[in-house]
Amino acid sequence: MSGPLAPTELTSSGVDVFELGSEHEQVVFCNDRATGLRAIVAIHSTALGPALGGTRFYPYASTDDAIVDVLNLSRGMSYKNALAGLDLGGGKAVIIGDPAELKTEALLRAYGRFVQSLNGRYFTACDVGTFSEDMDHIARECDFVTGRTVAHGGAGDSSVLTAYGTFQGMRAAAEQLWGEPTLAGRTVGVAGVGKVGRHLVRHLIEDGATVVVTDVHAPSVEAIREQFPQVTAVATTEELVASDIDVYAPCAMGGAISDEVLEVLRAKIICGAANNQLAHPGIEKQVEERGILYAPDYCVNSGGVIQVADELEGFSFERAQQRASGIFETTRKVFELAKADGVTTAEAADRLAERRMREVGRLRGIHLT
């Protein structure tokens, strides 16, 4: 097993990690040829505490793509954890490759050794391509793991409270726009009904909403239709966003809010569980100009990180769910600040998160004997 690569070896295709990650405290490259492990851990900030963020296992087209993703995701975790009121910083990790082909116990345990070498600066958890069972393997080599299975004393599937928190944020958006914190009588389009989306659909149905779904994975759509026959399915995301929906809920990969989507989107609210939904800087202003209320992704989808963070105290689902209920009030505060300061909701969420990182993080400079 080899250690982190030297800075001159970080990438050979032109991506300047120091430039792209100028806000980041640390970026570590992990390589174990025997298992095929190629991983990158990015620690954005530890101002509020150890960095917490999941491990994404994904077949990136290039190392450059993986670097850009892990830097964006880790920065997002700093803001997410801060806005969620957690005493945790932001970090993220990616493992490059197809988990269906590459994932093994040996690879996961090798990865765990690398995370352990960071001595608690970074706590990992589940993300796209990784599950609670994978965290159990990683934990056999590492003390800094959350999101483990219930059998091993963990929080289990964090998508449960991710969906619950997203639903709370959607209720706050409905109240802001329509006066009542409910989706009853509204049509919600959910793009992506895998881990999180399927739980979100249940909350929406129970609240009296009409739900339209799409997913590139046909079995996921079939499973939702079997559980909720009243749900309508469409073939593509393009068809979904152009349909007659009141709320658009992106729950798959990032970049969901693009120029092309805005050209045809008929929804008046965007509120979903996907990370990094805004395709490029400035598009949040276009969303506002179109009269669409955007519930910032890292604000509403923080239920999962609240769930796995609770595991660090000895997990209680009831306590974690109570904390995730606070996403409703946090989303309200974002909307109120946006209106008071005359800024977009995305900028308002950033301001609240940055204020907490600055004010609470400053206390770390007070020396304790």
Stockholm file with secondary structure:
# STOCKHOLM 1.0

chainA/1-369         MSGPLAPTELTSSGVDVFELGSEHEQVVFCNDRATGLRAIVAIHSTALGPALGGTRFYPYASTDDAIVDVLNLSRGMSYKNALAGLDLGGGKAVIIGDPAELKTEALLRAYGRFVQSLNGRYFTACDVGTFSEDMDHIARECDFVTGRTVAHGGAGDSSVLTAYGTFQGMRAAAEQLWGEPTLAGRTVGVAGVGKVGRHLVRHLIEDGATVVVTDVHAPSVEAIREQFPQVTAVATTEELVASDIDVYAPCAMGGAISDEVLEVLRAKIICGAANNQLAHPGIEKQVEERGILYAPDYCVNSGGVIQVADELEGFSFERAQQRASGIFETTRKVFELAKADGVTTAEAADRLAERRMREVGRLRGIHLT
#=GR chainA/1-369 SS CBCCCCGGGSCSSSCCHHHHTTTCSEEEEEEETTTTEEEEEEEEECSSSSEECCEEEECCSSHHHHHHHHHHHHHHHHHHHHHTTCSCEEEEEEEESCHHHHCCHHHHHHHHHHHHTTTTSEEBCBCTTCCHHHHHHHHTSCSCBCSCCGGGTSCCCTHHHHHHHHHHHHHHHHHHHHSSSCCTTCEEEEECCSTTHHHHHHHHHHTTCEEEEECSSHHHHHHHHHHCTTCEECSCHHHHHTSSCSEEEECSSSCCBCHHHHHHCCCSEECCSCSSCBSSTTHHHHHHHTTCEECCHHHHTTHHHHHHHHGGGCCCHHHHHHHHHTHHHHHHHHHHHHHHHTCCHHHHHHHHHHHHHHHHHGGGGSCCC
#=GC SS_cons         CBCCCCGGGSCSSSCCHHHHTTTCSEEEEEEETTTTEEEEEEEEECSSSSEECCEEEECCSSHHHHHHHHHHHHHHHHHHHHHTTCSCEEEEEEEESCHHHHCCHHHHHHHHHHHHTTTTSEEBCBCTTCCHHHHHHHHTSCSCBCSCCGGGTSCCCTHHHHHHHHHHHHHHHHHHHHSSSCCTTCEEEEECCSTTHHHHHHHHHHTTCEEEEECSSHHHHHHHHHHCTTCEECSCHHHHHTSSCSEEEECSSSCCBCHHHHHHCCCSEECCSCSSCBSSTTHHHHHHHTTCEECCHHHHTTHHHHHHHHGGGCCCHHHHHHHHHTHHHHHHHHHHHHHHHTCCHHHHHHHHHHHHHHHHHGGGGSCCC
//
